Amino acid sequence: MIRRVGGYGWHRFRAGLHGLIALAAGLVAGCDLARAADGPEWKAAVWEPEAIYRGATIAPDLVLPDVVETVDRLATPRMALIKPAGSGRFPAIVLMHQCGGLNVAVAAWARAAASHGYVVLLVDSLAPRNVKSVCFGPQNGVNFFRGARDALQAADHLRRMPDVDPQRIALVGFSWGAMVGLLAASPHYVDALKSGPGFAAVASFYPGCFRITPQERPPYDLVNPDVSRPLLVLMGDADTETPAQQCIARLEVLKRSGAPVEWHLYAGATHCWDCQHLDGLDKIDVRGDHVEYHFRQDVTDDSRRRLFEFLDRTMPGRP
């Protein structure tokens, strides 16, 4: 049986070639996802500001939407700016997609956020740059730094809207977008990317907390010790693509240092538990690991509840 994602079959990934193909693709893309040492001795590796900015500006900036739409018009996944019913100074959310780009699951989150009273800017970091996927590493200059700059520029775009409260803008990311969120939770990276003051809160769904080791460049960590804004991380304990334990080890270090981080681990949940369109997907990831996706309605519902409780608590004063 052929499994497809975004129109591309997974039938190429077979038998003993699986790991070799995945590893080669990751190395060619120049982005190996390494498992760094865990535990209290873990210390993050960071890049200098000038290098971060250069890495984030290889690809051109996005042209963000100015036309505000109602949620009922978001029939298909696309970059869009949507507003809930009513008037006033609304809180806002920047939504960042997985490594395969926008999909129906992320669009569903956009609709849920608008229904909950948030202005939503649904960002597409890939299609405007002729990129289909960054699942096997950066493409056309779209890397984690570029994604973080996209998110920060989206927040700055929202701040200029008269219906948005500029002090209550959050980032919600999924997988690749969740890892972008981890960087955007670090003041070091926010300052280096020169795109505004950052977010009031960040929520990361099933991120990888890897140490990134680009070819011919120094390594850097997605989780950093300077997190100063509220950060929520939601993970599944059956996720073999972005294993939760490495995240938990780092988050525990941050928690002990007083950082405003919190997390929840879902028993039996795989990567992309909210992706009904990928239910049953079986693949080999960039590190050569076997990965399965299983949609979980109960986990999707509970993660939605936890997300909005977190945002309502950390960005109070919603009308």
C-alpha contacts under 8 A as a table, 3 or more apart, distances in Angstrom:
res1	aa1	res2	aa2	distance
1	M	11	H	7.95
2	I	9	G	6.11
2	I	10	W	6.23
2	I	11	H	5.49
3	R	9	G	5.68
3	R	10	W	5.40
3	R	11	H	6.98
3	R	281	L	6.15
3	R	282	D	7.32
4	R	7	G	5.72
4	R	8	Y	5.23
4	R	9	G	4.38
4	R	10	W	5.89
4	R	281	L	7.89
5	V	8	Y	5.35
5	V	9	G	6.66
5	V	10	W	7.69
5	V	278	L	7.27
6	G	100	G	7.51
9	G	12	R	7.13
10	W	13	F	5.77
10	W	283	K	6.84
11	H	14	R	6.60
13	F	17	L	6.72
13	F	18	H	4.93
13	F	21	I	7.48
13	F	283	K	7.09
13	F	284	I	6.93
14	R	17	L	5.89
14	R	18	H	5.38
15	A	18	H	5.99
16	G	19	G	6.83
16	G	20	L	7.63
17	L	20	L	5.27
17	L	21	I	5.93
18	H	21	I	5.50
18	H	22	A	6.28
18	H	284	I	6.15
18	H	288	G	6.78
19	G	22	A	5.20
19	G	23	L	5.98
19	G	284	I	6.85
19	G	287	R	7.45
19	G	288	G	4.17
19	G	289	D	7.18
20	L	23	L	5.20
20	L	24	A	6.00
20	L	288	G	7.18
21	I	24	A	5.20
21	I	25	A	6.08
22	A	25	A	5.18
22	A	26	G	6.23
22	A	136	F	7.36
22	A	284	I	6.74
22	A	285	D	6.18
22	A	286	V	4.84
22	A	287	R	6.39
22	A	288	G	5.39
23	L	26	G	5.16
23	L	27	L	6.23
23	L	286	V	5.91
23	L	287	R	5.79
23	L	288	G	5.96
24	A	27	L	5.18
24	A	28	V	6.06
25	A	28	V	5.25
25	A	29	A	6.18
25	A	136	F	5.84
25	A	137	G	7.69
25	A	286	V	7.11
26	G	29	A	5.17
26	G	30	G	6.44
26	G	31	C	5.84
26	G	32	D	5.92
26	G	136	F	4.92
26	G	137	G	5.64
26	G	286	V	5.56
26	G	287	R	7.38
27	L	30	G	4.97
27	L	31	C	6.05
27	L	32	D	6.12
27	L	215	Q	7.57
28	V	31	C	7.85
29	A	136	F	6.64
29	A	137	G	4.86
29	A	138	P	5.75
29	A	139	Q	7.05
30	G	137	G	6.64
30	G	138	P	7.22
30	G	214	P	5.12
30	G	215	Q	5.06
31	C	136	F	7.85
31	C	137	G	5.32
31	C	138	P	6.98
31	C	212	I	6.58
31	C	213	T	6.01
31	C	214	P	4.50
31	C	215	Q	6.68
32	D	137	G	7.79
32	D	212	I	6.07
32	D	213	T	5.25
32	D	214	P	6.03
32	D	215	Q	7.83
32	D	286	V	8.00
32	D	287	R	7.57
33	L	210	F	5.98
33	L	211	R	6.19
33	L	212	I	5.04
33	L	213	T	6.36
33	L	286	V	7.88
33	L	287	R	6.85
34	A	210	F	6.02
34	A	211	R	5.28
34	A	212	I	6.01
34	A	213	T	6.55
35	R	210	F	5.89
35	R	211	R	6.21
35	R	246	Q	7.95
36	A	210	F	6.96
36	A	211	R	5.85
37	A	42	W	6.20
38	D	41	E	7.22
38	D	42	W	5.58
38	D	246	Q	6.65
38	D	249	A	5.99
38	D	250	R	7.02
39	G	42	W	5.63
39	G	249	A	5.84
39	G	250	R	7.25
39	G	253	V	7.58
40	P	249	A	7.88
40	P	253	V	5.97
42	W	250	R	7.43
43	K	225	P	7.90
44	A	220	Y	7.19
44	A	221	D	5.61
44	A	223	V	7.10
44	A	224	N	5.70
44	A	225	P	6.85
45	A	211	R	7.78
45	A	219	P	6.39
45	A	220	Y	4.60
45	A	221	D	5.36
45	A	224	N	7.97
46	V	219	P	7.38
46	V	220	Y	4.79
46	V	221	D	6.30
46	V	224	N	7.83
47	W	51	A	6.43
47	W	52	I	6.21
47	W	218	P	7.57
47	W	219	P	7.83
47	W	220	Y	6.25
48	E	51	A	5.49
48	E	52	I	6.34
49	P	52	I	5.09
49	P	53	Y	6.20
49	P	188	H	7.66
49	P	189	Y	7.27
49	P	191	D	7.75
49	P	192	A	4.55
49	P	193	L	7.61
50	E	53	Y	5.24
50	E	54	R	6.23
50	E	192	A	6.92
51	A	54	R	5.09
51	A	55	G	6.10
52	I	55	G	5.17
52	I	56	A	6.19
52	I	145	F	6.59
52	I	189	Y	7.38
52	I	192	A	6.32
52	I	193	L	6.84
53	Y	56	A	5.04
53	Y	57	T	6.28
53	Y	145	F	7.67
53	Y	192	A	5.94
53	Y	193	L	5.25
53	Y	194	K	7.72
54	R	57	T	5.34
54	R	58	I	6.64
55	G	58	I	5.89
55	G	141	G	7.72
55	G	143	N	7.72
55	G	145	F	6.26
55	G	146	R	6.97
56	A	59	A	7.17
56	A	141	G	7.68
56	A	142	V	7.88
56	A	143	N	7.26
56	A	144	F	7.82
56	A	145	F	4.68
56	A	146	R	4.01
56	A	147	G	7.66
56	A	148	A	7.94
56	A	149	R	6.48
56	A	193	L	7.18
57	T	60	P	6.30
57	T	61	D	7.52
57	T	141	G	7.64
57	T	146	R	6.53
58	I	140	N	7.87
58	I	141	G	4.97
58	I	142	V	7.76
58	I	146	R	7.85
59	A	129	R	7.52
59	A	140	N	6.45
59	A	141	G	4.56
59	A	142	V	6.22
59	A	146	R	7.24
60	P	129	R	7.96
61	D	150	D	7.21
62	L	125	S	7.44
62	L	128	P	7.23
62	L	150	D	7.09
64	L	79	M	7.92
64	L	123	V	7.95
64	L	154	A	7.15
64	L	157	H	7.61
65	P	68	V	7.81
65	P	79	M	7.33
65	P	80	A	6.16
65	P	81	L	6.18
66	D	81	L	7.17
67	V	81	L	6.74
68	V	80	A	7.81
68	V	81	L	5.21
68	V	82	I	5.42
68	V	83	K	6.50
69	E	73	R	6.71
69	E	80	A	7.56
69	E	81	L	6.12
69	E	82	I	4.65
69	E	83	K	6.25
70	T	73	R	5.86
70	T	74	L	7.64
70	T	82	I	5.38
70	T	83	K	5.62
70	T	84	P	6.66
70	T	85	A	7.60
71	V	74	L	5.62
71	V	82	I	5.83
71	V	83	K	6.77
71	V	84	P	6.97
71	V	111	R	5.88
71	V	114	A	6.64
71	V	115	S	7.90
72	D	75	A	6.92
74	L	77	P	7.00
74	L	78	R	7.80
74	L	80	A	7.76
74	L	107	A	7.39
74	L	111	R	7.71
76	T	104	V	7.00
76	T	107	A	7.29
77	P	102	L	5.76
77	P	103	N	5.38
77	P	104	V	5.74
77	P	106	V	7.50
77	P	107	A	5.35
78	R	102	L	6.52
78	R	107	A	7.82
78	R	122	L	7.29
78	R	123	V	7.88
78	R	124	D	6.96
79	M	121	L	7.49
79	M	122	L	5.15
79	M	123	V	5.16
79	M	124	D	5.37
80	A	120	V	7.94
80	A	121	L	5.91
80	A	122	L	5.23
80	A	123	V	7.13
81	L	119	V	7.47
81	L	120	V	5.78
81	L	121	L	4.56
81	L	122	L	6.37
82	I	114	A	7.04
82	I	119	V	5.85
82	I	120	V	5.27
82	I	121	L	6.55
83	K	114	A	6.12
83	K	118	Y	6.85
83	K	119	V	4.51
83	K	120	V	6.44
84	P	114	A	4.94
84	P	115	S	6.22
84	P	116	H	7.89
84	P	117	G	5.59
84	P	118	Y	6.32
84	P	119	V	6.21
85	A	117	G	7.81
87	S	90	F	7.97
87	S	163	D	7.12
88	G	163	D	5.76
88	G	164	V	7.82
88	G	319	P	7.37
89	R	162	P	7.27
89	R	163	D	4.65
89	R	164	V	4.84
89	R	165	D	5.02
89	R	319	P	7.50
90	F	117	G	7.00
90	F	118	Y	6.02
90	F	119	V	6.38
90	F	163	D	5.94
90	F	164	V	4.77
90	F	165	D	5.54
90	F	318	R	6.77
90	F	319	P	7.02
91	P	117	G	7.48
91	P	118	Y	5.29
91	P	119	V	6.36
91	P	164	V	5.91
91	P	165	D	5.50
91	P	166	P	7.77
91	P	168	R	4.97
91	P	169	I	5.87
91	P	315	M	7.88
91	P	318	R	6.61
92	A	118	Y	4.91
92	A	119	V	4.46
92	A	120	V	5.67
92	A	121	L	7.79
92	A	158	L	7.44
92	A	164	V	6.49
92	A	165	D	7.44
92	A	168	R	6.40
92	A	169	I	4.70
92	A	170	A	6.33
93	I	113	A	7.67
93	I	118	Y	6.51
93	I	119	V	6.29
93	I	120	V	4.91
93	I	121	L	6.36
93	I	169	I	5.61
93	I	170	A	4.81
93	I	171	L	5.64
93	I	172	V	6.72
94	V	120	V	5.99
94	V	121	L	4.96
94	V	122	L	6.17
94	V	123	V	7.08
94	V	151	A	6.65
94	V	154	A	6.63
94	V	155	A	6.56
94	V	169	I	7.46
94	V	170	A	6.25
94	V	171	L	4.82
94	V	172	V	6.16
95	L	106	V	7.68
95	L	110	A	7.26
95	L	120	V	7.14
95	L	121	L	6.24
95	L	122	L	4.95
95	L	123	V	6.05
95	L	171	L	6.19
95	L	172	V	5.07
95	L	173	G	5.77
95	L	177	G	7.93
96	M	122	L	6.81
96	M	123	V	5.79
96	M	124	D	7.40
96	M	151	A	7.32
96	M	171	L	7.60
96	M	172	V	6.34
96	M	173	G	4.52
96	M	174	F	6.39
96	M	176	W	7.94
96	M	177	G	4.59
96	M	178	A	7.32
97	H	100	G	7.68
97	H	101	G	5.60
97	H	102	L	5.52
97	H	103	N	7.73
97	H	106	V	6.39
97	H	123	V	7.39
97	H	124	D	7.24
97	H	173	G	6.18
97	H	174	F	5.54
97	H	175	S	7.39
97	H	176	W	6.77
97	H	177	G	5.10
98	Q	101	G	5.60
98	Q	102	L	7.14
98	Q	173	G	7.67
98	Q	174	F	5.27
98	Q	175	S	5.03
98	Q	176	W	4.71
98	Q	177	G	5.49
98	Q	178	A	7.84
99	C	133	S	5.76
99	C	134	V	5.10
99	C	135	C	4.93
99	C	175	S	6.94
99	C	176	W	4.98
99	C	177	G	7.36
100	G	132	K	6.56
100	G	133	S	4.56
100	G	134	V	6.49
100	G	135	C	6.42
101	G	124	D	6.70
101	G	125	S	7.37
101	G	126	L	6.16
101	G	127	A	7.59
101	G	132	K	7.04
101	G	133	S	6.51
102	L	106	V	6.46
102	L	107	A	7.49
102	L	124	D	6.36
103	N	106	V	5.62
103	N	107	A	6.38
104	V	107	A	4.98
104	V	108	A	6.11
104	V	275	C	7.91
104	V	277	H	7.52
105	A	108	A	5.08
105	A	109	W	6.51
105	A	274	D	6.47
105	A	275	C	5.42
105	A	276	Q	7.22
105	A	277	H	7.67
106	V	109	W	5.03
106	V	110	A	6.37
107	A	110	A	4.97
107	A	111	R	6.37
107	A	122	L	7.81
108	A	111	R	5.11
108	A	112	A	6.20
109	W	112	A	4.96
109	W	113	A	6.08
110	A	113	A	5.16
110	A	114	A	6.25
110	A	120	V	6.33
110	A	122	L	6.91
111	R	114	A	5.21
111	R	115	S	6.12
112	A	115	S	5.05
112	A	116	H	6.17
113	A	116	H	4.96
113	A	117	G	6.52
113	A	118	Y	5.47
113	A	119	V	7.57
113	A	120	V	6.93
114	A	117	G	5.17
114	A	118	Y	4.75
114	A	119	V	5.89
114	A	120	V	6.38
115	S	118	Y	7.23
116	H	308	F	7.94
119	V	164	V	7.15
121	L	154	A	7.07
121	L	158	L	7.69
123	V	150	D	7.85
123	V	151	A	7.60
123	V	154	A	7.57
124	D	127	A	6.49
124	D	128	P	7.28
125	S	128	P	6.89
125	S	129	R	7.34
125	S	142	V	7.36
125	S	147	G	6.63
125	S	150	D	7.07
126	L	129	R	5.48
126	L	130	N	6.41
126	L	131	V	4.77
126	L	132	K	6.30
126	L	133	S	7.10
126	L	142	V	7.29
127	A	130	N	4.99
127	A	131	V	5.39
127	A	132	K	6.48
128	P	131	V	7.53
129	R	140	N	7.04
130	N	140	N	7.78
131	V	134	V	7.54
131	V	139	Q	6.47
131	V	140	N	6.88
133	S	136	F	7.57
133	S	139	Q	7.61
134	V	137	G	4.99
134	V	138	P	5.38
134	V	139	Q	6.09
134	V	142	V	7.49
134	V	143	N	7.75
135	C	285	D	7.84
135	C	286	V	6.95
136	F	285	D	7.70
136	F	286	V	5.26
137	G	143	N	7.41
137	G	286	V	7.89
138	P	141	G	6.31
138	P	142	V	5.30
138	P	143	N	4.72
138	P	144	F	7.91
139	Q	142	V	5.29
139	Q	143	N	7.10
141	G	146	R	7.30
142	V	145	F	7.91
142	V	146	R	5.56
142	V	147	G	6.76
143	N	146	R	5.20
143	N	147	G	6.20
144	F	147	G	4.97
144	F	148	A	6.17
144	F	176	W	7.91
144	F	179	M	7.40
144	F	180	V	5.63
144	F	183	L	7.97
145	F	148	A	5.10
145	F	149	R	6.22
145	F	180	V	7.37
145	F	183	L	7.82
145	F	193	L	7.89
146	R	149	R	5.07
146	R	150	D	6.11
147	G	150	D	4.96
147	G	151	A	6.26
147	G	177	G	7.43
147	G	180	V	5.84
148	A	151	A	5.07
148	A	152	L	6.20
148	A	180	V	5.10
148	A	181	G	6.88
148	A	183	L	6.59
148	A	184	A	5.76
148	A	193	L	7.90
149	R	152	L	5.04
149	R	153	Q	5.98
149	R	193	L	5.92
149	R	195	S	6.56
150	D	153	Q	5.16
150	D	154	A	6.07
151	A	154	A	5.02
151	A	155	A	6.32
151	A	171	L	7.38
151	A	184	A	7.86
152	L	155	A	5.06
152	L	156	D	6.29
152	L	184	A	7.51
152	L	190	V	7.69
152	L	195	S	5.58
152	L	196	G	6.41
152	L	197	P	7.92
152	L	198	G	5.88
152	L	199	F	7.76
153	Q	156	D	4.97
153	Q	157	H	6.08
153	Q	195	S	5.50
153	Q	196	G	7.08
154	A	157	H	4.92
154	A	158	L	6.29
155	A	158	L	5.05
155	A	159	R	6.29
155	A	169	I	6.66
155	A	196	G	7.80
155	A	198	G	7.21
155	A	199	F	7.35
156	D	159	R	5.04
156	D	160	R	6.79
156	D	195	S	7.11
156	D	196	G	5.96
157	H	160	R	5.61
157	H	161	M	7.24
158	L	161	M	5.36
158	L	164	V	6.54
158	L	166	P	7.37
158	L	169	I	7.98
159	R	162	P	7.83
159	R	164	V	6.29
159	R	165	D	7.01
159	R	166	P	4.67
160	R	164	V	7.73
160	R	166	P	7.81
161	M	164	V	5.51
162	P	165	D	7.89
165	D	168	R	5.56
165	D	169	I	7.38
166	P	169	I	6.39
167	Q	200	A	6.68
168	R	199	F	7.69
168	R	200	A	5.78
168	R	315	M	5.69
169	I	199	F	5.65
169	I	200	A	5.65
169	I	201	A	7.20
170	A	199	F	5.27
170	A	200	A	5.57
170	A	201	A	4.84
170	A	202	V	5.61
170	A	203	A	7.74
170	A	311	L	7.71
171	L	181	G	6.61
171	L	199	F	6.54
171	L	201	A	6.54
171	L	202	V	4.78
171	L	203	A	6.24
172	V	177	G	7.71
172	V	178	A	7.06
172	V	181	G	7.14
172	V	202	V	5.98
172	V	203	A	4.77
172	V	204	S	6.03
172	V	205	F	7.74
173	G	176	W	7.38
173	G	177	G	4.18
173	G	178	A	3.99
173	G	179	M	7.47
173	G	180	V	7.25
173	G	181	G	6.01
173	G	203	A	6.45
173	G	204	S	5.15
173	G	205	F	6.14
174	F	177	G	4.71
174	F	178	A	4.47
174	F	179	M	7.76
174	F	204	S	6.13
174	F	205	F	4.76
174	F	206	Y	6.45
174	F	207	P	6.86
175	S	178	A	4.78
175	S	179	M	6.28
175	S	204	S	7.57
175	S	205	F	6.14
175	S	206	Y	5.36
175	S	207	P	4.66
175	S	208	G	7.04
175	S	242	T	7.95
175	S	272	C	7.59
176	W	179	M	5.15
176	W	180	V	6.30
176	W	207	P	6.82
176	W	208	G	7.99
177	G	180	V	4.86
177	G	181	G	6.14
177	G	204	S	7.64
177	G	207	P	7.90
178	A	181	G	4.77
178	A	182	L	6.40
178	A	203	A	7.32
178	A	204	S	4.28
178	A	205	F	5.65
178	A	206	Y	6.89
178	A	207	P	4.99
178	A	208	G	7.90
179	M	182	L	4.99
179	M	183	L	6.64
179	M	204	S	7.17
179	M	207	P	5.27
179	M	208	G	6.24
179	M	209	C	7.22
179	M	222	L	6.45
180	V	183	L	5.32
180	V	184	A	6.26
180	V	222	L	7.90
181	G	184	A	4.83
181	G	185	A	6.14
181	G	202	V	6.30
181	G	203	A	7.16
181	G	204	S	6.21
182	L	185	A	5.18
182	L	186	S	7.04
182	L	202	V	7.77
182	L	204	S	7.18
182	L	222	L	5.87
182	L	223	V	5.77
182	L	224	N	7.83
183	L	186	S	5.45
183	L	189	Y	6.26
183	L	190	V	7.77
183	L	222	L	5.64
183	L	223	V	6.71
183	L	224	N	7.48
184	A	187	P	7.39
184	A	189	Y	6.50
184	A	190	V	5.89
184	A	198	G	6.91
184	A	199	F	7.66
184	A	202	V	7.85
185	A	190	V	7.62
185	A	198	G	7.79
185	A	199	F	7.50
185	A	201	A	7.83
185	A	202	V	6.49
185	A	227	V	5.59
185	A	228	S	7.26
185	A	229	R	6.55
185	A	231	L	7.12
186	S	189	Y	5.48
186	S	190	V	6.23
186	S	223	V	8.00
186	S	224	N	6.25
186	S	225	P	7.73
186	S	226	D	5.67
186	S	227	V	4.96
186	S	228	S	7.22
187	P	190	V	4.83
187	P	191	D	5.88
187	P	198	G	7.89
187	P	226	D	6.58
187	P	227	V	6.86
187	P	228	S	7.37
188	H	191	D	5.44
188	H	192	A	6.24
188	H	226	D	7.32
189	Y	192	A	4.95
189	Y	193	L	6.07
190	V	193	L	5.35
190	V	194	K	6.78
190	V	195	S	7.29
190	V	196	G	7.58
190	V	197	P	6.96
190	V	198	G	6.13
191	D	194	K	5.56
191	D	195	S	7.72
191	D	196	G	7.92
191	D	197	P	7.55
195	S	198	G	7.75
199	F	202	V	6.77
199	F	229	R	7.49
200	A	229	R	6.19
200	A	230	P	7.22
200	A	314	T	7.76
200	A	315	M	6.87
201	A	229	R	5.68
201	A	230	P	4.91
201	A	231	L	6.02
201	A	311	L	7.17
201	A	314	T	6.88
201	A	315	M	7.40
202	V	229	R	7.52
202	V	230	P	6.38
202	V	231	L	4.90
202	V	232	L	6.38
203	A	231	L	5.78
203	A	232	L	4.64
203	A	233	V	5.95
203	A	234	L	7.88
203	A	307	L	7.16
204	S	207	P	6.16
204	S	231	L	7.66
204	S	232	L	6.15
204	S	233	V	4.81
204	S	234	L	6.33
205	F	233	V	6.01
205	F	234	L	4.95
205	F	235	M	6.40
206	Y	233	V	7.22
206	Y	234	L	5.74
206	Y	235	M	4.60
206	Y	236	G	6.88
206	Y	242	T	6.72
206	Y	244	A	7.61
206	Y	271	H	6.32
206	Y	272	C	7.14
207	P	233	V	7.67
207	P	235	M	7.41
207	P	242	T	6.06
207	P	247	C	7.97
208	G	222	L	7.96
208	G	241	E	7.84
208	G	242	T	4.45
208	G	243	P	6.73
208	G	244	A	7.56
208	G	246	Q	8.00
208	G	247	C	6.95
209	C	221	D	7.41
209	C	222	L	5.72
209	C	223	V	5.97
209	C	242	T	7.50
209	C	246	Q	6.27
209	C	247	C	5.06
209	C	250	R	7.86
210	F	221	D	6.20
210	F	222	L	6.10
210	F	223	V	7.73
210	F	246	Q	7.68
211	R	219	P	6.57
211	R	220	Y	5.65
211	R	221	D	4.36
211	R	222	L	6.43
212	I	219	P	5.41
212	I	220	Y	5.32
212	I	221	D	5.99
212	I	222	L	7.42
213	T	217	R	7.19
213	T	218	P	6.58
213	T	219	P	4.35
213	T	220	Y	6.74
214	P	217	R	5.35
214	P	218	P	6.86
214	P	219	P	6.45
221	D	224	N	6.53
223	V	250	R	7.22
224	N	227	V	6.52
225	P	254	L	6.19
226	D	259	A	7.69
227	V	230	P	7.93
227	V	231	L	7.87
227	V	254	L	7.88
227	V	259	A	6.02
227	V	260	P	7.29
227	V	261	V	7.95
228	S	259	A	6.08
228	S	260	P	6.43
229	R	260	P	6.32
230	P	260	P	4.90
230	P	261	V	5.86
230	P	262	E	7.97
230	P	314	T	6.83
231	L	260	P	6.34
231	L	261	V	4.74
231	L	262	E	6.29
232	L	261	V	6.06
232	L	262	E	5.03
232	L	263	W	5.45
232	L	307	L	7.94
232	L	310	F	7.46
233	V	261	V	7.89
233	V	262	E	6.41
233	V	263	W	4.56
233	V	264	H	6.60
234	L	263	W	5.64
234	L	264	H	5.10
234	L	265	L	6.20
234	L	266	Y	7.75
234	L	303	S	7.37
235	M	239	D	7.69
235	M	244	A	5.84
235	M	263	W	7.74
235	M	264	H	6.34
235	M	265	L	4.93
235	M	266	Y	6.14
235	M	269	A	7.75
235	M	271	H	7.93
236	G	239	D	5.40
236	G	243	P	7.97
236	G	244	A	6.52
236	G	265	L	5.40
236	G	266	Y	4.61
236	G	267	A	6.21
236	G	268	G	6.52
236	G	269	A	4.36
236	G	270	T	5.40
236	G	271	H	6.68
237	D	243	P	7.28
237	D	244	A	6.09
237	D	245	Q	7.88
237	D	265	L	6.29
237	D	266	Y	6.04
237	D	267	A	5.52
237	D	268	G	5.83
237	D	269	A	5.95
237	D	270	T	6.92
238	A	243	P	7.82
238	A	267	A	7.21
238	A	268	G	5.16
238	A	269	A	5.25
238	A	270	T	4.73
238	A	271	H	7.52
239	D	242	T	6.00
239	D	243	P	5.40
239	D	244	A	6.93
239	D	269	A	6.61
239	D	270	T	4.16
239	D	271	H	4.79
239	D	291	V	7.58
240	T	243	P	5.21
240	T	270	T	7.30
240	T	271	H	7.23
240	T	289	D	7.08
240	T	290	H	7.08
240	T	291	V	5.68
240	T	292	E	7.80
241	E	271	H	6.53
241	E	285	D	6.62
241	E	289	D	6.92
241	E	290	H	7.69
241	E	291	V	5.83
242	T	271	H	7.14
243	P	246	Q	6.31
243	P	247	C	7.43
244	A	247	C	5.25
244	A	248	I	6.20
244	A	265	L	7.62
245	Q	248	I	5.00
245	Q	249	A	6.14
246	Q	249	A	5.23
246	Q	250	R	6.53
247	C	250	R	5.30
247	C	251	L	6.01
248	I	251	L	4.96
248	I	252	E	5.93
248	I	263	W	7.93
249	A	252	E	5.34
249	A	253	V	6.61
250	R	253	V	5.16
250	R	254	L	6.42
251	L	254	L	4.98
251	L	255	K	5.98
251	L	261	V	6.83
251	L	262	E	7.72
252	E	255	K	4.95
252	E	256	R	6.16
253	V	256	R	5.31
253	V	257	S	6.47
254	L	257	S	5.10
254	L	258	G	6.51
254	L	259	A	5.33
254	L	261	V	7.15
255	K	258	G	5.17
255	K	259	A	5.20
255	K	260	P	6.87
255	K	261	V	6.09
255	K	262	E	7.84
256	R	259	A	7.43
266	Y	269	A	5.59
266	Y	299	V	7.28
269	A	273	W	6.27
269	A	294	H	7.47
269	A	296	R	7.26
269	A	299	V	7.47
270	T	273	W	5.73
270	T	292	E	6.95
270	T	293	Y	5.71
270	T	294	H	6.09
271	H	292	E	7.47
271	H	293	Y	5.79
271	H	294	H	7.64
272	C	275	C	5.37
272	C	293	Y	6.27
272	C	294	H	7.45
272	C	295	F	7.23
273	W	276	Q	7.62
273	W	293	Y	6.78
273	W	294	H	5.84
273	W	295	F	4.59
273	W	296	R	5.32
273	W	297	Q	7.90
273	W	299	V	7.01
273	W	300	T	6.67
274	D	295	F	5.66
274	D	296	R	6.34
274	D	297	Q	7.05
274	D	299	V	7.56
274	D	300	T	5.20
275	C	278	L	5.42
275	C	279	D	6.57
275	C	294	H	7.88
275	C	295	F	5.76
276	Q	279	D	5.13
276	Q	294	H	7.79
276	Q	295	F	5.10
276	Q	296	R	7.89
278	L	281	L	5.49
278	L	293	Y	6.55
278	L	294	H	7.46
278	L	295	F	7.39
279	D	293	Y	5.65
279	D	294	H	4.77
279	D	295	F	5.06
280	G	292	E	6.63
280	G	293	Y	5.49
280	G	294	H	5.47
280	G	295	F	7.76
281	L	292	E	5.61
281	L	293	Y	5.18
281	L	294	H	7.41
282	D	290	H	7.49
282	D	291	V	5.88
282	D	292	E	4.63
282	D	293	Y	6.73
283	K	290	H	5.99
283	K	291	V	5.34
283	K	292	E	6.51
284	I	287	R	7.87
284	I	288	G	5.53
284	I	289	D	5.40
284	I	290	H	4.68
284	I	291	V	5.85
285	D	288	G	5.26
285	D	289	D	5.44
285	D	290	H	6.58
285	D	291	V	6.67
286	V	289	D	7.39
296	R	299	V	5.34
296	R	300	T	6.09
297	Q	300	T	4.97
297	Q	301	D	6.07
298	D	301	D	5.20
298	D	302	D	6.16
299	V	302	D	5.03
299	V	303	S	5.85
300	T	303	S	5.20
300	T	304	R	6.13
301	D	304	R	5.15
301	D	305	R	6.35
302	D	305	R	5.00
302	D	306	R	6.17
303	S	306	R	4.98
303	S	307	L	5.96
304	R	307	L	5.11
304	R	308	F	6.41
305	R	308	F	5.57
305	R	309	E	6.13
306	R	309	E	5.14
306	R	310	F	5.99
307	L	310	F	5.18
307	L	311	L	6.26
308	F	311	L	4.99
308	F	312	D	5.84
309	E	312	D	5.15
309	E	313	R	6.05
310	F	313	R	5.18
310	F	314	T	6.03
311	L	314	T	5.14
311	L	315	M	5.50
311	L	316	P	7.73
312	D	315	M	5.44
312	D	316	P	5.48
312	D	318	R	7.43
313	R	316	P	5.63
315	M	318	R	7.68
